[in-house]
Amino acid sequence: MSKRDLILSTALELFNRQGTADVSTNHIAEACGISPGNLYYHFRNKAAIIQALFEQLYTAWDTELSVPSERPVQLRDLTALVETNYQIIWRYRFAYRELVALLHHDSSLHASFLATRQRGFAGFQSLVEQFIAAGIMQPIEPKTLDQLIQVCWLISEFWLNNLEINQRPIEPTNINTGVNLMLHVLQPYIIQGSNR
């Protein structure tokens, strides 16, 4: 693992466990077993580390939230997509827990997030259209489809905040209830008896 990757993986672990406010670049350097100067060689400050982790998050959205291209889509692919989405949320949970504050304090991060989010909206719409074409989901008129995508996105982005507001622990078992909630939202549009 390169020094840069070590810094990012260590920062991700610390941010997920303690939050970004309580973790300094000195904490990250110490956990990596390197000097602060060595860390600054790779990242000028903590904001640059956070931006790099968001870039990893964007890459995960782009590469992991897809369906197999070598065969027709199946109902299990829809379930797998929802589960993968929540695995990404768990992996980058600091970003979801602190999303509004992080975007508020960094205008360039805000701009990149909005652009990537818009691309994600378009990608999710394309995926739903594939499931409709395969006879797994029923046709959805454009306005309703847009609203469905927004609801699914809101559930994803703010599920961890919902857990914390309700004083429920942030752990994988509770993340699974987010998976079930999103599948419940999609269920009315799934054609009964569609392929598995």
FENLIN-V291375 format. One record per helix or strand of 3 or more residues. SS is the DSSP state (H for helix, E for strand). FROM is the first residue (numbers start at 1). LEN is the number of residues. If there is no record, write none. Layout:
SS,FROM,LEN  SS,FROM,LEN
This chain:
H,3,16  H,25,8  H,36,7  H,46,19  H,75,17  H,93,5  H,99,7  H,107,27  H,142,24  H,172,16
